[in-house]
């Protein structure tokens, strides 16, 4: 058996002086906390903000006075910012930052929930958690597709096209066959088809990978849009009425408060998505395949000298990524909606941002996808309770969260060293 190690990458330490990244983020969080305590506290009402542990207004709930909660959690956020500004140990950075951000969000919610009209001044946590996971599903599959490609050294900007082709193929073949499993297989093959084109042109013909990804996205939009108008729009009953996967309940686990109804009464895509995160994480960091994949993404020449078939491995992983993204696209048309033109709506690019935010890690990508899914679900909730925030801003919220997360919270990240660089065997 060939033994191989991933080459170490030299890192140059730069003296940042007093204003380190931790202190800069701490200053911003301190300002946000002061803003929350002052502004949100002033705008909140004397009504109680109720966070119910069910899907409705009834049942057990966490209740707090609107004004008090907005001010109190704003102070917590400011305290977390002050701790970062003072210079907490690096091992505590993520925890303190997370506590501060959660406190800021809860302060905001205390304002919004308490200011909602009578009868709507509650937030059903089960619905929020369930909606977060549902909206994050395509992002989870898309970001995992990105991990598989970019850990192998191939930039995958074509996630949008892979998701869209998967959604279209699942709807079309699921409708024609009347079988939801046929639709699922077709969706995976549709995503793999886009990935195969990416692999051939990027690996074999050395086309710029970013440009190729954009071209493939446009190809997917064009092909699916044309066939939608020619087939689905003219005869929706025949071509766009695919059966749907029903929800699967897991005994005992479904009865866990809040998380049980949201996570363990879901459809197959939720379980497959979470399972894939675990499988790909173990595969990347605990198996020989993962070691070879990471070595190809970091230093393909060294991997080649040790007997790794670099191009073959890249082909395999890129096509595998397409299969994963195609299944993610099917989570739209085989579980929730009928197919419509360009129905992915930019989620592939948010998945790419989740990949970066998650630092090219399956578990990090999952957490990032859930963050963006929560932002999307929060915008939906605020619109439903008649928030005073303009609807245009609410529609921007998921994309604004994406920009802020990637630009402000990630800090300096390093993609795999050979990411986007064609390998020409000497």
N, C-alpha and C positions, 0 to 999 in steps of 0.2 A: 504493500500500500504506500502511495506517495505521501510524504509529509510536507505540509506547506504552511507557511505563516504569512499573514498579511503585513506588508511592509509598513514600518513606522513612518509617520509623516512629521517632519520637523515643524515645530511651532515656535514662532518668535514671540517672546513676551514683550509687550509694550507698556511702559510706565504711563498710566493714565492720570497720575497725579491725584488730587483730592476728588475730582469729579469723575469717579468711576461710573460704569454703567449702572451698578446697584444704587449709587447715590442719586443719579439722574432720575431713575425710575422712582426712587423713594420720594424725591421732590415733587414729581408729577402726581404720585398717589396722595401725598400730603395735601396738595392743592385740590385734588378731586374730593378728598374727605372733607376739607373745609367748605368746599362748594356744596357738597351734599348736606352737611349739617346746617349751613346757612340757607341755601336756596330751597332744597327739598323740604327742610323743616318748616320754612315759611309758607310754602305752597301746600303742604299736607293739611288735612282737616282734622277736626276732633273726632271723626268717626273712627271706629276700630278697623284695622286692616286684618282680614281673616284669611289664613292660608289653610284651606281644608285638606284633610288627608284622604279625600275621596274624589269622585268625579263630579260631585254636585256641591251645593251649598251646605247640605246637611252633614251630620256626622262629626267626628272629632276634628278639631282645628287648632292651629297655633294662632293666637290672637294677640295683637299689640296695638296700643293707641297710635294713630297715624302720625301725629306730630312728634310724639316721644320716640317712636321707632325710627323715623327719618333722621332725627338729630342724633340719637344714640348710635346708630350704625354708621352715620357719617363720622362720628368721633372715632369709632373703631377703625374705619378706613384711614383716617388721618393718623391715628396712632401707629398703624402698620407702616404707613409712609414715613413717619418720623423714625421708626426703628430701622428701616432700610437706609434712610438718610444718615443715621448715626453709624451705620456700617455693621450690620449683623454678619455673623460667620456665613461663608458661602453655602454651607450645608443647610442653613435655615432659609435661604433666599426664596426658594419656590414656595415653601409653606407660608411664609409671611406675606409674600406677594399674593398668593391665592386667597388668604384670609382677608386681605385688604380689598381685593377686587370683589369678593363675595359680599363683604360688608357694604361696599358702594352700591352694588346692584340691589341688595335688600333695602337700603335706604331709599333708593329710587322707587322700588316697588311699594314701600310703605306710603310714599306720596301718592303714587298712581292708584293703588287699591283703595286707600281711604278717600280719595277724591272722586272715585267712581260713583255713578248714580245709585240711589237707594235700591237695594236688591241685587246690585252687581258688584258690590264692594267686597269681593272675595276672589281668591285665586285657587282653583282646584289643582293641587299639586300632581295628582295622578295624570290629569290631562296634559299638564305642562311637561312632565317627564316622558309620557308616551309620545307626545308631539315632537319633543326634542329628538328622540330616537328615530321616529319615522322620517323626519326631515333630514336627519344626519345619515340615513342609510345610503343614499347614492354617494354621499361624500366619503363614507367609510370604504365602500367598494372602489370608488375612483381613486382615493388616496392610496389604497393598497396596490392598485394597478400601477400607480406612480412609484411606489416603493420597489416593486419587483423590477420595473424598468431601470430606474435611476441607480439602484444599487448594483445594476449590471453595467452601468455606463451609458445608458441610452436615455436621453431626455424625452419624456412623454407629455407633450403638449396636446396630444390627440385624445385625452381622456374624455373631453366633451363629445367628440365624434363616436367614441367607443360606447359611451353611455346611451347616446341617441340611437345608434344602430342596434344596440341591444334592446332598447325599448320598442323600436319599430319591428324588429324581427320577432320578438316575443308576442307582440300584438297580432301580427299578420299570421304567423304559423300557428299560434294558439287558437286563433279564430277559425282558420281553415280546417284544422284537425279536431277542434273541440276538446283538446286535451291540454291541460295546463302544463304537464311535464314536457310535452313536445315543444310548447312555447318557450319553456325555460331553456331547453337544449338549443333551440334556434337562437335565442337571445345571446347565449354564450358564444355560439358560432359567429353571430353577427359582430360582436365585439372583437372576437379573434380575427375576423377578416380585416377590420381596420388596423389591428395590430400587425397583421402579416404584411400589409402594405408598408407600414412604418418600418418594420424590420428589414424588408427587402431594399427599400430605397435608402434607409439610413445606414444599414450595415453593409449591404452588397454594393450599392452605387454611391455611397458616401455623400448623399445629399444632406444639406444642413438640417439638423434634426428639429430645430424650432420651426423653421420655415415649413418643413414637411408636416409637422403636427398641425399647423394652421391650415395648410392645404387639405389635409384629411378631414379636419373639422368642417370645412366648407363643402367638401365632397359629401360627407354624411348628411349635412343640412340639405344639400341639393337633391341627393338621391331619395332620401326619405320624404322630403317635401313633394317631389314630383310624383312618387308612388302614392303618397297620401291623397293627392288631388285626383289621380287617375283611378285609384281603387277604393280607398277607404271612404273618401267623401261621397262617392257615387253609390256605394253599397256598404254602409257601415255594418249592417247585420251580418254580412258574409265575411268581411275583411277586418272589421274593427270591433268585434264583440267577444274578445277572448275570455275564457273562464278565469276565475280568480282563486288564488290560494286562500283557504279559510284560516282562521286563527287557530293555533295549537296551544292548549293550556297544559302547563306542567303542574301536576298535583303537588300540594304542600307549598311549593315555591310561589305559586300564584296568590297565596294568602298573605304574603309578607306585606306590611303596610307600605303604601306608595309605590315601591319598586316592584312588588309582586304583580299587581294588575297591569303595570306599564311594560314590564319586561317579559313576564312569563305567561302572558296571554296574547302573544304576538304571532306574526306570520313567519313562514319559513325563512324569509330574507333576513329578518332580525337575528335569528339563531345562526344562520349560515354566516352572516357578516361578523358576528362576535367570534364564532368558531374560527373563521379565516384569520382574524387578527391573532388569535392564539397560535394557530398552526404556522402562519408565516413568521411570527416572531421566533418560535422555537426553531423553525427551519433555518432562518437566517443566522441565528446566533448559537445553535446547538448541533448542527449537522454538517457533514462534509459538503453537501450542496451549498449550504449557506456560506461556508468558509470560502468556497470557490467563487460564488457569486460576488461576495464582498471584495475578494482579491481582484477579480476581473474589473470591478468598478473603481478600484483604487489604483492598481498597477497591472494592466493587462500583459505587458511585456514580461514582467517577472512571473506572472501566472503561466504564460505560454511556455517559458523555459522549464517550468516544473511539470509540464505535460497536460495542462488544462486546455481544452478545446475552446478558446475564447469566443470565436464567432458562433459556434454551435450553441454554447451556453447562452449567449445573448439572444439568439433567435428563439430558443426555448423559453426563456424568461419573458421576453416581450410578448410572445403569443399567449403565454400563461396569463400575463397581465390583461390582455384583451378578453380572455375568458372571464376573468374576475369582474372587469368593468361591464361586460355584457350582461352578467347576472345582476349587477347593480342597476342597469337600465331597465331590466325586467321588473324590478321592484316597483316601478311606476305602473306598467301596463298589465301586470299579472297580479297586482294586489290592490291598486288604488284607482287608477284612471284609465280612460280610453286614450288611444294615441292621438296627439295633435302635433301640428308642425312645430318643430324646434322646441319641444316641450321641456327639454332639460334646462333651458333658460340660464346658461352660464354656470350651472353647478359643477361642471367639469373643471372650470378655472378656479372655483372655490376649493375643489378637491386638491388641486395643485397647490393652492395656498396652504391647505391643511397639511399637505406633505412637508412643506417647508417649515411651517409652524411646529410640526411634530418632529422635526430634525431627522427626516428620512428613516423614522422608526415606526413599525406597525402600531405599537401601543401609543406612541406620541401622536400619530396620525388619527387614531381613534379618539383621543381626548380632544384634539383640535377640531375634528368633525363634530363632536358633541357640543363644543363651544359655539361653533357656527350654527348648528342646528338649534341650540337654545336661543340664539339671537333671532333666528327666523321665527321660532315659535313665540317668542316674546312680542315680536312685532304683530303677529296674528292676534295674540291675546289683548294687547293694548288697543288694537282696532276694534275688537269685539266689545270692550267695556266702555267705548266712547272716550278714549283718552283725548286730552286737550292738545297733545302733540300733533302737529300736522301730519296727515296721512302720507304725504310725500316723503317726509323724514322717516316715518315708520317703514316705508318700502325700502328706504336706503339702509336701514339698520343692519341687516346681515352683511351687506357689502362694506359698510363703514367699519363694522367689527372686524372684517377680514383685513382691511387695510391697516387698522390700528394694531391688530395682533401681529401681523407679519412685520410691520415697520417698527413698532415700538416695544413689543414684549419679547420677541425672539432674540434680539441682540445679534451678535456676530455668529453666523452659522457657516459651516463648511460642507458643501455638497461633496459626494464622492469625487476623488481627484480626477478620475477619467470620465466623469459625467459629461456627455455631449461631445466627446472626442472620438472620432472614428479610429478604429484599430486596423492598421495595415500590416499583415503578417510579413515579416522580413524574410 
